[in-house]
Amino acid sequence: MQSVIIIILIGLVGGMAVGVQAPLSSMISQRLGVFESIFIVHLGGAVAALIPLVYYGGGKLANWRAVPWYALCAGIFGLVVIFSMSYMIPRIGVATALIILLAGQLLIGTLLDHFGLLGATQRPLDISRTFGLSIVLLGVWLSVK
């Protein structure tokens, strides 16, 4: 098993990437429009992913049919994230928008864990997780207030 420190560091880097991507996407949206921002962000990501794919000869991309059809809709959720952040940031600021986004992630993550949906390891909701979520939701309320 990987070191917990490595897992935490990778998670923090991912979170920081979201924290930087959100205001950049919002900046594009404010100057060009939401759909233009979504297109530019996803085009940049596609180009960045294409480089290692070309280097590795396509990897396992040819096996895309083995993926459940609903998993192929994951990119649509990226559109929702960019749209919601682009909408929220100019109205409530980056930190508050990120807190709300994080709260939504934790809520859906808790449901996926509790029921073991979409390949998640089943981890029932218990009192300590409920308490933790309550604290996060309180933080959202205090940030928006």
C-alpha positions as CSV (number, residue, x, y, z in Angstrom):
1,M,0.0,0.0,0.0
2,Q,1.2,3.5,-0.8
3,S,2.3,5.8,1.9
4,V,-0.5,7.9,3.3
5,I,1.7,11.0,2.9
6,I,2.0,10.4,-0.9
7,I,-1.7,9.9,-1.2
8,I,-2.4,13.1,0.8
9,L,0.2,15.1,-1.3
10,I,-1.3,13.9,-4.6
11,G,-4.7,14.8,-3.3
12,L,-3.5,18.3,-2.3
13,V,-1.9,18.8,-5.7
14,G,-5.2,17.8,-7.3
15,G,-7.1,20.2,-5.1
16,M,-4.7,23.0,-5.9
17,A,-5.2,22.3,-9.6
18,V,-8.9,22.7,-9.2
19,G,-8.3,25.9,-7.2
20,V,-6.2,27.4,-10.0
21,Q,-8.3,26.1,-12.8
22,A,-11.5,27.5,-11.5
23,P,-10.5,31.2,-11.6
24,L,-8.7,30.8,-14.9
25,S,-11.8,29.2,-16.4
26,S,-14.0,31.9,-14.9
27,M,-11.7,34.5,-16.5
28,I,-12.1,33.0,-19.9
29,S,-15.9,32.7,-19.4
30,Q,-16.2,36.4,-18.4
31,R,-14.2,37.5,-21.5
32,L,-15.4,35.0,-24.1
33,G,-18.4,33.2,-22.8
34,V,-19.1,30.0,-20.9
35,F,-19.2,27.6,-23.8
36,E,-16.1,29.1,-25.2
37,S,-14.4,28.6,-21.9
38,I,-15.5,25.0,-21.6
39,F,-14.2,24.3,-25.2
40,I,-10.8,26.0,-24.5
41,V,-10.3,24.2,-21.2
42,H,-11.3,20.8,-22.6
43,L,-9.2,21.3,-25.8
44,G,-6.2,22.2,-23.7
45,G,-6.7,19.0,-21.6
46,A,-7.2,16.9,-24.7
47,V,-4.0,18.2,-26.2
48,A,-2.1,17.6,-22.9
49,A,-3.5,14.0,-22.7
50,L,-2.7,13.4,-26.4
51,I,1.0,13.9,-26.0
52,P,1.7,10.9,-23.7
53,L,-0.9,8.9,-25.6
54,V,1.1,9.4,-28.8
55,Y,4.3,8.7,-27.0
56,Y,3.0,5.4,-25.7
57,G,1.4,4.4,-28.9
58,G,-2.2,5.0,-27.8
59,G,-2.0,3.0,-24.6
60,K,-5.2,1.1,-24.0
61,L,-7.4,3.6,-25.9
62,A,-8.4,1.0,-28.5
63,N,-10.2,-0.8,-25.7
64,W,-12.7,2.0,-25.0
65,R,-15.6,-0.2,-25.8
66,A,-14.9,-2.2,-22.6
67,V,-15.9,0.8,-20.6
68,P,-19.5,1.0,-19.5
69,W,-21.4,3.5,-21.7
70,Y,-22.3,5.7,-18.7
71,A,-18.6,6.1,-17.8
72,L,-18.1,7.7,-21.2
73,C,-20.3,10.6,-20.0
74,A,-17.7,11.7,-17.5
75,G,-16.6,14.6,-19.6
76,I,-20.1,16.1,-19.4
77,F,-19.6,16.5,-15.6
78,G,-16.4,18.5,-16.4
79,L,-18.6,20.9,-18.3
80,V,-20.9,21.2,-15.3
81,V,-18.0,22.0,-13.1
82,I,-16.6,24.6,-15.3
83,F,-20.0,26.2,-15.8
84,S,-20.8,26.3,-12.1
85,M,-17.4,27.7,-11.2
86,S,-17.6,30.3,-13.9
87,Y,-21.0,31.3,-12.6
88,M,-20.1,31.4,-8.9
89,I,-16.7,33.0,-8.8
90,P,-17.6,36.5,-10.0
91,R,-20.6,36.5,-7.7
92,I,-19.2,35.0,-4.4
93,G,-15.4,34.7,-4.9
94,V,-13.0,31.8,-5.5
95,A,-12.8,30.5,-1.9
96,T,-16.5,30.4,-1.3
97,A,-17.1,28.8,-4.7
98,L,-14.5,26.1,-4.0
99,I,-16.1,25.4,-0.6
100,I,-19.5,24.9,-2.2
101,L,-17.9,22.7,-4.9
102,L,-16.1,20.7,-2.3
103,A,-19.3,20.3,-0.3
104,G,-21.1,18.9,-3.3
105,Q,-18.2,16.5,-3.9
106,L,-18.3,15.3,-0.4
107,L,-22.1,14.8,-0.5
108,I,-22.1,12.7,-3.7
109,G,-18.9,10.9,-2.5
110,T,-20.7,9.9,0.7
111,L,-23.7,8.6,-1.2
112,L,-21.5,6.6,-3.6
113,D,-19.5,5.2,-0.7
114,H,-22.6,4.3,1.3
115,F,-24.3,2.4,-1.5
116,G,-21.1,1.2,-3.2
117,L,-22.1,2.8,-6.5
118,L,-20.0,3.4,-9.6
119,G,-17.3,1.0,-8.4
120,A,-16.8,2.6,-5.0
121,T,-15.9,0.4,-2.1
122,Q,-19.0,0.3,0.1
123,R,-18.5,2.3,3.3
124,P,-21.7,2.9,5.2
125,L,-22.5,6.3,6.6
126,D,-21.8,6.4,10.3
127,I,-22.0,9.0,13.0
128,S,-18.5,10.3,12.6
129,R,-18.8,10.8,8.8
130,T,-22.2,12.4,9.4
131,F,-20.6,14.8,11.9
132,G,-17.8,15.6,9.5
133,L,-20.2,16.4,6.7
134,S,-22.3,18.6,9.0
135,I,-19.2,20.6,9.8
136,V,-18.4,21.1,6.1
137,L,-22.0,22.1,5.4
138,L,-21.9,24.6,8.4
139,G,-18.7,26.0,6.8
140,V,-20.5,26.4,3.5
141,W,-23.3,28.3,5.2
142,L,-20.9,30.5,7.1
143,S,-18.9,31.3,4.0
144,V,-21.9,32.2,1.9
145,K,-23.7,34.1,4.7
